[in-house]
Amino acid sequence: MSYILGISAYYHDSAACLLKDAEIIAAAQEERFSRIKNDESFPTEAIKFCLKFANISLAEVDHVVFYEKPFLKFERLLETYVHFAPRGLKSFLKAMPIWLTDKLFIKKNIAKALNTIDPTWEKSRPILFTDHHHAHAASAFYPSPFEKAVVLTVDGVGEWATTTVSIGNSAQLTLKKEINFPNSIGLLYSAFTYYLGFKVNSDEYKVMGLASYGKPIYKALIYDHLIHVKADGSFLLNMHYFDYCTGLSMTNKKFDKLFSHPVRAKDEELLVFHKDLASSIQKVTEEILIKLTQSLYKEFGIENLCLAGGVALNCIINSSIRQHSGFKRIWVQPAAGDAGGALGAAFSIYYAHLSGVRNINLQADGMKQSLLGPCYSQHEVIKTLRAYGLNYEKAEDDLYHRKIAAYLNEGKVIAYFKGRTEFGPRALGCRSILADPRKSEMKAILNAKIKFRESFRPFAPAILEEFADLYFGTGAKNRYMLFTERYLGDHNRHQANHAVLIPGAVHVDGTARVQMVNEAYHPDFHQLITAFYKLTGCPAVINTSLNVMNEPMASSPEDAICCFLNTEIDILAIEGLLIVKKRIGL
């Protein structure tokens, strides 16, 4: 038996994961503890949580592995500056001191940080490293329910690679081809994220949401000037329009001139132009990845596809790949971004370094519903509630769920806190804000009064598995909100007399990012939605993350209480306890 600690850090969305052989014991992002969104710092608190949950000391961990190789990254940095010299001198002078005094010594820094966590951890103990994209690929393939699969990873950039293709076969994962920096679909999408006034490596999902409000009228302009796509889906970027190799921004003045607009300021009004541009880059990215995956399906003749890397969180693209690529089954790592690199790094050590044997469950993946973070007892919750001077009502499960259902039926917004925190960006029914999807006005209420975010942002439905086909048609559904489905609308009323409409959970384009709730894998959340269905005939609820804009998802009871008190959420339902705002004079 071996304990393996995987770590991702120092770029964005740092995290830690603990394996016991091939079983995921615990995994968490550092942001959930520090409350700094996309925190890049060493995941000290995440590591402490993993160890505490497993009831072991750091000294009992057999292997520690980091999710990328810093010397290869430094090599890429140097070669890029040399290639573009003398352009980029300012950026070079800013980056070099950081690398020469800190980032080149990541191994030493990790050892020091681990020793601080546990002084019995000897600084001389070996620390292992794996390639960034191999970590992504491992996170996608090894927990998947597939014996054999094509594994595609797409993100901004790792050490050199931006896109890789591997073949997973039992416990083996073999790299077949890659596309290297500066040619990057992830960085192309991030360049438009920057140009549209959003934050890079954080707000790409806003571009995805905004895209549905526009038309892809700039698609030809992008193909003609920014990217050349080959028949097999591989691509080359025209670097004359981008500044990320040598500058301190993503795009340059030539990019501005191409689209006849300057970079949008953060709080500037979103024009039709911005919506059309978001639609255009979304469509271009979608078409490239369809072409790429169609080529991979023809080349390898394997029925299964696994996806990871930040681009794999684009659920619209995932759905298009599922529909058009030819692959029969697709599995996406729910923590597809850099946080999942910690998980993949740990898996790579177990299977490649330790020659672990892979036991595959063809009916289920190994992610445990991605509920891998901290949990809290009712006693701990009560202690925190008392510290805030909050009164609560206690109820047993069935009555508890029926009361929540009744509040939802009244139009109340519920902060729902139960069990372990989700690993990855999606709230899956443990750290969620819930609302009634039958009310079309609920989207505006949630955006304006609860989440404090842009009005164009959509909300997702969590629906009982047994009703998913009725509302969204037959075919593969997903437990992790990683695909969009076409909402059947009024059509479902003709299929069954009891079907009701859920306009509050449907995007402007008639799709929804569906979470299918299975009784076996998520019994508590299934029971709650079932109570709502029995009361209303509606088998779905709106489910969004328990936080406000620019904050990480809630993890602790204190996080949930603060979100409850600082927004217009009506009720906090937390570990069998109900706190009703009107009863506490707020």
N, C-alpha and C positions, 0 to 999 in steps of 0.2 A: 504494500500500500504506500502511495506517495501523495503528499500534499504539494500542490503547485500553485504559486502565487503569480498571477499575471498583472502587469502594470502598464498603463498608458499615461503619459504626462508630457508637459512642457510644450504643447502646441495648442490644443483646445480640447475641452471635454475629457479631462483626465479621469481615470477610473481604476479600480482594482477588482480582481476576480480570484476566487479560491476554488481550485478543483481538488477533489479527493479521488485520485485516479481519473476516470473519465466523467465523474459526476460533478455537476456544478453545485457547490455548497452555498456560495454567496457571491454577489457581484453588486457594485454600487458606484455611482459617479461621485466625485468629490464635491461637485456643486450642491448636492443634496445636503451636505453638512456645512459647507462654507457659506452657502446662500449667495454665491457669486455665479451668475449664469455662465455656462461653458468654461468653468474654472480650469485653468491650464496648470495649476501648481501641483507639486507632488501630492499624490492622494493619501496623505497620512491618515486622515479620519476614515476614509473608505477602507484602508488596510486594517485599521484597528477594528472596524465593524466586522469585517470578514473573519478575522481571528476570533473575536468575541463570539460571533454566531457559531463558529465551529468548535468553540471551547478549547482552543489550542493556543500555544504561545508562538511567537514568530520563530523561535529557535527550533520548533517542531516542523517547520516548513522545510521540505526537502529541496525544492528548486524555486528560484525567483527568476522571472523572465520579463524583459522589457520588449515593447511591441515594435521597435524599429532599431536600425543601426545608425547611430549618430555620425560615425566617421564617413559613411557613404553619403549621408545628407550634407555633410560639410564639403565633401568632394563635389557634389552637384552644385553647391553654392559657389565654390571657387571657380569651377569650370564655366559656370554661367556668367560670372562677372568678367572673366578673362575673354570669353567669346564676344561679349557686348561692349567691352572697353573701347573708348573711355566713358561711354554712357554708364550711368549708375554709380558714379564715384561717391555721391552723397549717401546712397543706400549702403554701399560697401563699407564706408567709414563708420556708419551707424551699426551695422551688423557684426563686423569683425571683433570689436572688443567684447561683445556678449559671448560670441563663440569661443574666443581664445581664453576667456577667464571663467567660463561657466559651462557652456553647452558641450564642449569637447570632453569635458570631464564628468559626463553623466554617470558613468559607472561608479566613480568615486562619490558623486553626490547621492546616488541611490544608496550605496553602502552606508554612508553617513546618516541618511534619513532613516534607514532601517534600524541602525544602531540606536538612534534617538528613540524610536518606538519601543525597542527592546534591547537594553544594554548587553544582554547575553548573545545577541546576534553579532557575530564576529565580522568586522569590516573586511577581513581577508577572504571570506567565503565567496565562492564563484557566483557571478550574476550572468545570466544567459541573455542573448539578444536574438531576435528574429526579424526578418524583413517586414516592413510595414504592410505591404500588400499580401504577403504570405499570412500574416496575422488576420487580415480581413478574410482571406480565402478560407482559412482554418475555422474562423468563427461562423462562416456560412455553411461549410460542408459538414464538419464533424457533428454538430447538433441536429443536422437535418435528418429526415426519415428515409434518406436514399442510400442504397448500397453503392451506386455509381451515379456520377453527375458531372456535367460541365459546370465550372465555377467561374463566374465573372465578377471581378471587382472593379469599381469605377469611383474615383474620388478626385480631389484636387491634385495632390501629389504626395508620395511617400518619400523614399530616398531619391529615386529616379523615376520609378514607374508611376503612371497615372491611371492606367487600365491594364489589367492582367487577365489572362485566361489560363485556367488550370483544369486538370481532370482529377476528380476524386474517385477513388476505387477502394472500397473497404476502408482500411486505415492509411492508404497511400494518397498523397496529394502532390501532383506533379505539374510544375509550371510548363506551359506550352508556348505561350507568346505574350508579348507585352508592348505597350505604347509608352514612351518615355517623355518626360518634361522637355520642353515647355508645352508640348501638345497634350492638352488636357480638356476633356469635356467638363469636368468638375470646375476647373478654373474659368472656362468659357462661361458657364452658368453663373459662377460667382462674380465675373466681370459685369454681367448684366445686373446682378444683385446690387453691386456697388453703384453702377450707373443709375439705377432706379431709386437710389437713396436709402437702401437698406444695408444692414450690417453683414459683411462677409463672414462665412463660417458660422452663421447663426440664423440669418433671416431668409435663406434660400426658399424655405417653405412659404414665405409671404409672396414671393414671385410666382410660385406654383398656384397659390390661391387667387392672386390677382389676374393670372392668365385667362381665367374663365370669363372675365369681364371684357376682354378685348378680342380682336381679330388678328390673325398672324400675317398682317400685310407687309411686314418687314422681313419675311422669311427669305425671299430671293436676295435681298440686300446682304443678309448674313452669309448665305451660301456664296455669293459672288465676291465678297470682300474679306470675310473673317475666317472661313474654314473651308478646306477642300476635303471632301468625303470620297473615299474610294469605293469600288464596287462591293468589297467585303465588309464595309462599315468602318474600316480604319480611317484615320483622319490626320490632317496637318493644319495647324493654325497659322494665320498670317500675323506674325508678331509685330508688324508695323503699327498695329492698332492697340496694342496692349503694353502695359508698363510694369507688369508684375515681375518680370525678370530683372529689371534694373532700377525701378523706381519704388516709390513709397505709396503708390496707388495701383489700382487694377487696370485702368484704361488711361488713354492720353487724349490730347487735343484732336488728333486725327480721328479718333473714335467719335468725339463730340461732333466734329464736322460731318462725319458720315451720316449721322442721324439728325443733324441740324438742331441739336439741343445740347445745353451743358448738362453736367451731372446734376441730378435732382437733389436739392437740399432736403435734409431729413424731415422737416415739417412742412415742406412745400406741398401744395395741393396736387393730388394725383389726377393728371389729365388723361384724355382719351389716348393721347400719344403713349403715355406710360403703360396703360392697359394693353394697347396693341403691341408694344414692344415686349412686354411680359409674355403675351400669347405667342409671339413669334419665336422667342428663344425657347419657350417650352415645347413648341411644335418641332423646332429644329432638333433639339436634344432627343425628343421622342423618336423622330424619324431615323436619326443616326443609330440609336440603340436598337431599334427594330431591325434595321439593316444588318447591324453587327450580330445580333442574336440569330437572325435567319441564316446568316453565313455560318455561324458556329453549329447550328443544328444540322445543316447540310454536311459540314465538314466532319463532324464527329459521330453523328447518327445516334446520339444518346438521348433518351426521352426526358431526362431530368435536368433542371437548371437551378443552381444556387446563386444568390446575389448578395453582395455586401459592398461596403464603401458608402460614403455620404450620399452619392447619387441614387443609391438603392432605397433611400427614404422618400423618393419622389413616387408617390403611389399612383399617379396618373400614368407615368411611364411604365411602372410595373404591370399595370393592367393592360397596356398596349402590347407589351412584350408577351404577356400571357395569351393575348388574343391573336397576335400576328406572327410570332417567332417560329412556331412549329413545335416547340417543347410542350410536352403533355402535362408536366407537373413542374411548378416553380415554388421554391422555398426561399424566403428572404429573412436574413438575420434581423430580428426586431431591434437590436442595438447596432445598426449597420454602420454608424459613424465611428469616430475614433475611440469612443468608450468601449465599443465591442472589440477593439484591438487588444485590450487586456485579456478578454475571454479567448480570442483566437491565439494569442501568444501562449497562453497556458495550454490550450489544446495541442498546439504544435509541438510543445515539449513532451507531452504525454505520448503522442502517437509517433513522432519522428525521433526524438531523443531517447525515449524510454521504450520504444517499440510496443506501445500499448495495443491491446486487442479491442476492436470496435464491435460493440453489440448494438445492432440496429433494430429499432421498433418501427416497422413500416407504417404503423397506424398513428404514430405520434412523434413529435420532435423531442429533443432533450433540454428544452429551455424552461420547463416548468412554468409555462404561461408567462415567462419573463418576470415572475414575481420572486425576485432574488435579493431584495434589499432588506432594510431594517423593519422589524415589527415591534409592537408595544402591547403590553398586557393592559387589561381594563384597569387594574390597580395603578399602573403608571399614568394612564390617561386621567384618572380621577385626581391623582396628585397634581397634575398640571392644571386641570380645570380649577381646582381649589386655589392654586397660586394666582390664577387670573380672576378669582372671585365669581366664577360662573356656576350657576345652578344647573342641574341636569336631571333628566328622567331616564330611568333604566327600564329596559324591556327585553323579553326573551326573543329568540330569533324570529319566529313566525309573526308574533305581534309587532316586533320591531320593523320587519319588512312591510307589513301591512300599514303601519303608521307612516312610513316613508312614502309608500305608494299613495296614500291619501293626501299627503302634503303635495306631492308632485301633481296630483289631479287637481288640486286647488290653485295650481300655477306657481307654487313655491319653488325656489331654487335651493338645492341641497348640496352641501359639502359632504362628501362621503369618504370615510376613512376606515379601512378595514384590512387587517393582515399585513403582508409584506409589501414594501415599496417596489414599484416597477423599475426594472433596469432598461434604460433606453428612453427615447423621447415621448413615448405615448402613455397616457393614462389609460389603464385597462380595467378599471373598476375597483381599484384599491386606494388611489389618491385622486379622486374624481370630483368634478362638479356635475351634478345631474339635473336635468330639467325635462319638461313635457314636450316631446317632439311634435305633438298635434297642433301646437300654437305657432303660427308662422311668425308672430312678432317676437318669439323667444330669442331668435338670433340677435336682433337689435338690442334687446334687453341685456343679454349676456355680454355682448361686445362692449356696450357703453357703460353699464353699471356694475359689472362683475369683473370682467377681464381688463377693462380700460385699454382696449386695443382698436385697431383699424376696423371700420364698419364692413369692409369687404371680406373679412375672414369668416370661413364656414365652420360649422360644427358637425360632429360625426354621430351616427346612431350606433348604439350597442343593442343588438337584436338577438332574441332567442334563436338558437340554431334551427329549431324546428319550423320557424317562420321565415327564415332567410330567403328561401326560394320564392315564396309568395310575393315578397316585397322587392326582390332584386334579381329574380330569375334564377335558372338553374346554373350550375357550374361551381367552380372552386370559390369558396369564401375563405376568410382569413380571421384568425383569432387576435391578430396584432395590429389591425388598422393599417395595413401596408398595401392595399389595393382599393381602387374605387370601383363602384358598381353602378350600373344604370338603374335608377329608381323607376319602378313601373307605374307610379302615380295612380291615376284613376283606374288603370287596367286591373289592379289587384282587387278592386271592389267587385269586378265581374267574376273573379276566380273564387272568391269566398265572401259570403254575406257579412262576416264579422270583421273583415279587414277595414282598417281606418287609415286615413292619410297622416303622413308625418312630415309636413312641409318645413318644420323648424330644423330638421336634420338633413336637409337636401340643399346642395349647392346650387348656384344660379344656373349652372350648365346641366342640371338634372341628374347629377351623380351624387354619390355619398361615399365617404371613406368608412366602410362598414367594419364594425367589430362583431363577429359572430360569437355568441356566448354559449359555450358548451357546458352542460350540467356536470359532466365528469371532471373537466379541467378547471372549472371556475364555479363551484357549487353555490357559494354565497351570493355572488353577483347574479347568477342564474335565478336563485330564489327571490331576490329582490325584484328583478324584472318580471318574473312570473306573478308576483303579488300585484304589480302594476297592471299586468295583462288581465288578471282575473277581475280587477276593479273596473278597468276602462275598455277592455278589448284591444288595447294597443300593446304589442309584444316588444316594444322598443323604448329606449330612453335616449335623450341627448347625453353624451358623455364627453367631457372635455377635462383637461388637466386641472388639478387643484392648485392654481396659482393665478397671478395677474401678469400682464405683459412685462417682459424683461426680468422676470423672476424665475428661478428654477421651480420645478414641481415640488410641492410639499412632501416632506418625508416624515418629520416628527410631529407629535401632537401639537407642539408649540407652533410649528409652521402652519398647521391647519387652523388653529385658533386665531392666529394673526390674520390669515386670509379671510376668515369668517368675520372678524371684527372690523376689518378695514375695507370691506366691500358691502354690497347690498344682498349678499347671500342671506337667505331667510333662516335656514336650519343647518346646524352642524350635527351630522350623524357619525359618531365615532366610537367604534368598538362596543356596540350595544347600548350606547348612551345617546340621548337626544338633547340638544340645547337649542331652544327656540328663541330667536332674537327678541320678539315682541314681549316675551315673558321676563327678559332681563333689562327692559327699559331702553333698548337701543333701536 
